[in-house]
């Protein structure tokens, strides 16, 4: 399941309550108000709002947010261009996910969803009141056209995400059906519920494959109110938004205006926040969190700084090897390089002890593979025994560790041993690590998009030098970085794969062979492994929660022992810093902070301005 971010990019980020009956014809099943990936829905058909919102939250006020880099397009669906931050606010999806369940969805554009027990198809009936911002009705034809357009003209992700859909049919003006093929995929009805619906009549006169700075037509709670390319974009709340009173929207979308201002980099952005240039910030730098906010406004209570725990899967952040490069195609080489990264020293010296080491692709959740594999996981893995490293079947994976002192000679010896086994040795003349067969020295570049990571990569670079390896570090702007990732034009990058509590089709895009050579895919590593492909399908086709957990753990083990990445770190809480002008619900759901449930508190704004004006 994916939200996402995209961030994220893009993104970053489903169970059955559905319909009784075991047949597959429309007269044997009944429509439902929602769908869960496994088990029952939390919210009944007559629910009024989600438990983690304030249904009486006031509407009004403006909020200023930040973005890094630039933007040159309002089309976030294609490979070309850098899309504007927050552009998803102008659109709606067929269903809306809840943040306090593993993976459940409830009607948004669709008033109901119909699914047979075998989940061989899904049918959505649109709400009669659903409208585009020009007043025209959202129709089944819009849904069908959107689907066809995304899989033919959008980023490669959609072709894989919806790859098991064999047919889409408009049954009448408000009803659309998707028919599946290729085996059971229990997640697919929920994935289609996430479909962002676009207006066919608007795009009929425009080229969808091109970037655009013409504000697009949407159906969501916001529309573009003003912008300056590369500098800022502002969204204004649609007063007559058709869906404002739906249960899934009550207590959400409370700001009248949301503005994103762009800054050159994270350092400038932090200083802009402290100067009061914008209002709310998720902090992703441990150094900033520890050192950058000891300033008068925080001391005076004008700014609040909070750590709010969550229970969502933290996914994987790591140094990602591009295995399309011959250098990184040897598993032992990848394993050896991990011994040069000293997380414990970095955490103590650079991160102020804030982080936990990543060891799983699904950390902070029951999905993470821990300890040696149990009988259920072994049964899943056994058919691939000849294709997988033997450690998958016998050992628990843990990345190389140190005592945090910075003295990592023992680790470097182990790394050097693995490199010798892979055919590399130190040339006595150049003192460089050189391949015995080809005579080529080991050299590669770490590509970065943020200067914040330079202080992390440079100590790693020095440790690599002790192994005789030359590692360059290059930081580029966000537009160039995205182009190079889309074209897989890099040696090593900082990769990040957000994970939900119910993984599924997106794993194909992350690790599947079919995506390894598709420009713009999220298989940054370039994995082409038939065992990984088969395990992904096991995750996608898992019939119940227990089976899903076991299949995900099996996949996790194979990814861990493939040494495709050097795991970095995560935190099990959200780091927030904001000017004290907001109200927020009392309940924080499983998925963590939901900023779209916050509101501007008029009394706090008045008090804040009074304190500011008083010096």
N, C-alpha and C positions, 0 to 999 in steps of 0.2 A: 504494500500500500504506500502511496506517496502523497505528500501534501503539495510538501514543498512547496522548501525553499527553495523556488528555485531559487537561490537560492538558497548555491546553493544550490543553488545553486546553489532558481532556479531554484530550499529547495526546502531540499531539503523540501522532509516525506517526505479492518473490514470483517461477520458471523450470522447465522440464519435463524430468524424467528419467523420469518416470512409466511410461507403459504403452506397450508396443509395439502395432503394428497401426494401421490407418487407418480402420477402421469405427467405427460409433457404437452398436452394440448391446453389451449387457453381456457376451455370450459371446465377443466379439472383443478384449476388453481384459482386462488382469490388474491386480489390486490392487497398490499399492505402499506402502512405508512412509513415503513423503514425496513432495513435489512442489516443483519449482523453476520460477520464472517463465520463464527462458530458460536453456538449456544443461543441465548435469548437476548433480545433487546432490553436495555435498561428502562427506556421511556415508552410508556403506553400510548395508544393511538390518540388519547385525549390530553396528552401532556401540554403544559402551557409554556414552558421554557426550560432550558438546561439548568441544572442545579448550581452551576458555577457562575451564573450571571446575577446581576441585580435587575430584576424586571422593572424597577422604578427608576433606573438610572436616567438622569436628565440628559436631554439632547442640547447641543450647543457648544460654542467655543471653538477655538482653533488649537491645533497642535503642530509643532514644528519638529521634524525628524531629520536625520542626516543620511547621506549616501556618499560612497567613495568613488572617485574617478569621474566618469562622464556618462552621458546617454545621447543617442542620436536616432532613436526609433521608439514608436509606440506599438510596434508589432513584436511581442515577446515569443511568438510561436515559430519563428524561422531562425536559421543559422546566422543570417546576416545581421549586422548591427548590434548595438548595445542598448537593450530595452530600458525604459524609464523605470525607476524604483516605484513600487506600489501599483503598477498598471493593472494587476489582477483585481483591484477594487472595483473596476468598472464593469466586470463580468459576473455572471452567476453560473453555477453548475447545476446539474440535474438533482443532485442530493447534497446534503451538508453533513459532514462528519461531526461526531461529538468528541470532546477532549477528555472525557472521563470514562471511556470504554476502550478496549484494545483496538477494535475496528468495527464501528457501527455507523450507519448513515440514515438520515431522515429526509423526507421530501423537501425540496426547495423549489426549483423550477417545476419539478414533477410533483403532483399531488399524491401519486401512488406508484408503487413498483410491484410487478408481478413476475414471479420466478417459479419454475417447477422444482420439484424435489431434487432432480438430477442436475439442476442448474445448466441445462443445455441451451437455454435462451433467457433473455430478460426483456421485459416490456415496461416502458414508462408512459404514463399518462400525464400530460402537462396540465398545469393549473390554468383555468380559463382567464384568470386575471393577470397572468404573466405578460409583461410588456417591455418592449425596447424603449429607450429614452425618447424616441420620436413618436411614441404612442401606439405603434403597431404591435400586434400580438406576436409572442414567441410561439413558433409552430413546430410540428414534427418535421416539416421540411427543413427548417433551420438546423435541427438536431442531425438529421441525416447528412445534410450538406457539410456541416462542421466536421463530422466524423470522416467523410471521404476526403475533405480538404486537408485535415491534419495528417492523415496517413500517406498522402501523396505529395504534399508541398511543405510540410512543417519539418522540424528537427527529427532526426532518425528515431529518437526516443519513442515517438508515438507509434511508429510502425511495429515496434516490438511490444510495446505496452498493450496494444490492441491487436496483436498478431493472430490471436485465436478467434477473432470475429470473422465469420465467413460471409455474413450477409446482414445488411441493415435495410429495414422496410418501414416506410411510412404507411401505417394502417388506416389512419384518418388524420384530420387536421391537428389533433392533439395527441395521437398515440403513435409511438415508434417502437419497433422490436428489433433486437439484435440477436442473431442466431449464431451459435458457436460450433466449432469443429475441433478436431485434433485431440480428443480426450477430455477428461474432466478438469475443469478449472474453476474451483469454487469461488475464487476471488474476483473473477471477471465481471459478474454483475455489479459488484461494488466499485470496481475500477471504472466501469462505464458510468456509474453514478457520479464520479468525479469529473466527467466530461464538461469542459468549459464550452458553453454554447455560444456561437457567433451568428450575427445576422446575415443571412444569405442575400437579402435585398441590398444591403449596404455594400457588401464586397462584390456584388455583380458588376459594379462600375469601377472596380479598383483591382490592382494586381496584388494578390495575397503574398506572392513570393518576394515582394520588394519591401524595403524599410519605408517607414512613413513618419512624418511629424504632423500629419493631420489627425486631430483627436478622433479616435474611432468611436463608433456607436456601440453602446453596451446596454445591459439590462440590470446592472448591479446597483448597490446603494450609493455609489459615487460616480461622478463624471469628472473629466479633466476641466479644471477651472481656469488655469493659466500656466504658462511655462516659458522658460528660456532655455534653449537647447544646451545641454552640458552644464547648466548652472542650477536650475530648480524646476520642479514640477509641483503643481498644487491640485488637489482633488477637492471638490465641493460636494456635500451631501445632497442627494436628490430628494427634494421635499415631498414629491408625490410618488416616491419609490413604491412600487406595487407590492413588494414583499416585506415591508417594514413590520407588520404585525404577525408574521408567521412565527410559530413556536421556536424555530431554529434561529430566528433573528431577534427575538425579544431580548432586550438588554445589551445588544451589540450595535456597532456602527453608530456610536454616540456623538462623535465629533462633527461639527458643521464643516470644518475645513482641515485638511491634512496636507502639509507642505513638506517636501523633501528638498533640502539644500545639499548641493554636492561640494565635497571638499577634496583637495588633492590627495591627502593620505590620512592615516589614522592619527598621527601626531597633531596635525592642524585641526582635525575634527574634535579632538579632546579639548584643545584650547578654546575652540569656538563654543563648545558646550559650557565651559567654565565662565565664558564671557556672557552667557545667557542668549546665545544666538539660536539655540534650539533647546527642546524641553525634555527629551527622554532618550536614554541610550542603553542598549544592551552592551555590556563591556566584554570583549573577547580577549583582552590582554591582561595577563596576571600582573605584569609590571605596572600597567596603568592602574589596575585595581588597588595595588598595594601602595603606589607612590604618587599618583597624579591627582588625587581628589582631596588632599589635605589643604583646602583653600577656604577663604573666609565664608563663602556662601554655605558650605557644608557645616562649618563650625557654628554658624548663626542659625542653623535649622532651615535655611531657605532651600537647600538641596537635600534629598534623601538618598542614601546608599544602602542597598539591601541585597542579601543572598537568600533566594527563595528556592527551597528544595523541590525537586520533581522526581517522578518515577518513570520517565520515558527512557527508551533505549538510546544510548549515546552514540551508537554507530562507531565508525572507525575514522580516525584522522591519523595520517601517516606520511612518511616519505614514500612516494609511490614510484616504483621502477617502470620504465617504459620497455617492456620486453620485446618490442619490435626492434629495438637496438640489439645487435648481436651480443654486446657485452653483458646484458642482463638476462640472457636466455638460459644461463647455467644456474640452477637452483643453489648450488654451493656458493657461488659468487654472491648471490643475493643474501644468503644466510650469513656469509662472512662479513659483509658490510654492516650488518646490524650490530656487530660487536664493537663498532667504532662510535656508536651513539650512546652517550652516557646520560640516560634519563634522570637517574637519581641525583647526579651533580647538577643538571639543568634545573630540576625541580627545587633543589635547595638554594641554588645560587641565583637563578634567573626568575623562577616562578614563585618564590616566597612560600614554597611548600603547599601550594594550593591544589595541585593536580594529582590524579591517580593515573597510573600507567595503563594504557590500552593493552589488552592481551586478546580480546575477542572482538569480532566484528559486530557483536550485539551486546556490548557491555551494559551494565546497569539494568539487566532484565533476565528473566528466566530462560531466555533463548540462548544465552552464552554457554558455550561448551566449557565445562570445568572438570578437573580430574580426568582419569582415564575413561574411555567410552564404556557405557553400560551395554547390556544385552540388546536393548532396542536400537541403539545407535549402531552397534556392530552388525546387526541384521541388515540395516540399511547400507552400510559401507561394504559388506562382504563381497557383493558382486563386482566390485572395482578393485579388489585386492592387488591384482597385477599392474594396475594403472597408478596406484597411489603410493606415497612414501610409507614405509613400514611403521613409522612413528605414529601415523594416524590411528593405527589399530591398538597401540600399546601404551602410549604416553600422553600426559597432559602437556599442552604447549605453554611455555612461558618465555617471553623475550629475554635476551641477555640482561643481567642486572649487575649493579656495582654497589659499593658501600657509600657512594656519594662524595668521596674525598677528592675525586678527580684523578686518582691513580688507578688507571685501568690496564696496567700492563698484562695482567692475566687474561683479560678479555681480548686484547690485541694479539696475544699469542694464539688464542683459539681461532681468531679471525685469520691470522696468517697461516695457520695449519690448514684451514679449509681452502684458502686460496692456493696453497701449494698442491693440494689434492685436485684442484680444478685446473692445474697447469700453469700457475702464475708463480713467479719468483722475482727476487730483487736483482736487477742488473748491476753487476759490480762496478761498472763504469759510470752509469747515469744515476745509480741509487734509486731508480724508479721501478715500480712493480711492472713486470713485463711478461707477456705471454710467451711461453717456451716455443710454441709452434709457429706463431706469426711474427714474433719480435715486436709487437705493438705494446706501448706503455698503456697502463690503465688511466684513462682520463674521462671525466664526464662533468656535466654542468647541472647545478640545482637551479631551477627556474622559479622565481618568486614574483608575486604581485604586490606584496606589502613589505615595506622596509622593516616592519615590526619583527619579521621572521629572521632578519639578518643576524641579530644577536644570538639566535638559536642555532642557525646553520653554521656560523663561523667556527664555534668550538668543535662541531662535528667535522668540519673541513680540516681542522688542525689534527684531529685524531686520525683521519684518513691519510694525511700526509705522513704520519708515523708508520703507516703500512706501505708507504711508497706510492700512494695514489694521489693524483692531481685532480682536485675538485674545484671547479669554478662556481661562482655564485653570481647570478644575474637577476636584477629586479627590473621589471618592465611595467608599463602602464596597463590599466585594466583591459583596454581594447586589444592591445597586442597580445596580452596574456590569454584572453579568450580565444583569439584566432589561433594561437599556437597550440592550445589545448584541443580545439576543434580539429586541427590538422595533425594532432599527435606529434608536433614538432618540439620535442623536449627529451631530455634524458631522465631527469628526476624532478618531480613536483611535490608540493604538499597536497596530497589528495584527501578528500573528505567525502564519506558516504554515510549520509543520515539513514537511520533505520527506524521503522515503526515497530510497534508491538505485534504486528501481523504481517511479516514479510511475504512477498509474492512476486508478481510479474516483473517488478522493477529489478529483481536480482538478475534477470536476463540482460538488462542494459548495463548492470554493474560488472558482471563477470562472464557473460555468455559469449561463445565463439562467434555467433552471428553478428555481434556488435564490435568485435575487436578492430575491424577495419572500416567501420562506418564513421565518417567525419561527424563530429559533434556528439558521439555517444559518450556514455559515462564509464565505459570500460577503458579507463585511462591506462591501466596496466597492460592491456592487450592480451588477456588470458584466452587461450584456445585449448581447452582441456575437455575431452569427452566425458570424463568422470564428473567434472564440475557441472557441465551441461545437464547430465542426467540427474544430479542431486538437486539442481535448481528446479527441474520439472517435478521432482518429488515434493519440494516445498510448495510449488504452485498447486499441485493436485492433492495436497493433504486433506483427508476427509473430515478431520476433527482437530480440536485444539491440541490434544495429546500427540497426535501424529505430526502436527505442524511443528511443535516444539522439538520433537526428536529429529525430524528432517532438517530443521534449521541448525540444530547442534551438529549434526553430521556434516552439513555444508560448512559450518564454521570451522570445524576441525581441519577439513581439507584446505580451506583458505589459509588458516594459520600455518600449517606445515608446508604449504607451497612457498612460504617466504617471499610472497609477492610484494610485500611492503615492509617497512620498518615502523612498527607501531609507535605512536606518540603518546597522547594523554587525553583525559577528559575530566570534567567536573560534574557531579550529580546535582547541581543547582544552577539557577539563573542568576547572573550578576547584573543588577539594575542600578542605574543612577539617574535621578530625575529631579527636576525642579518641583517643589511641593505645591502643585496646582491641580492634582488629580484626586479623584476618588476611585476606589477599585473594590470588586466583590470580596467578601470575606473568605470564600472558598477558592483554593488553587487546585485545579484538576490534575489528574495523572500526568497529562502532557505538559504541565508547567504553566507559566504565565501566559495569559491570553490578553494581549494589549487591546484587542478590539472590544473587550468588555469594560474597559476603563472609561472614565468620563471626566470632563472638566468640572471641578468643584468651584462654583462662583465665590463662595466664602473664602476658600483657600487662595484663590486668585487675588481677591481683594486684600487679604492679609499679606500675601507675598508682595504685592505692589506697594503696600504701605511700608513694609520693611525696607524694600529697595529704595523707595524715595526718601526714606529716613537715613540713608547712608549705609 
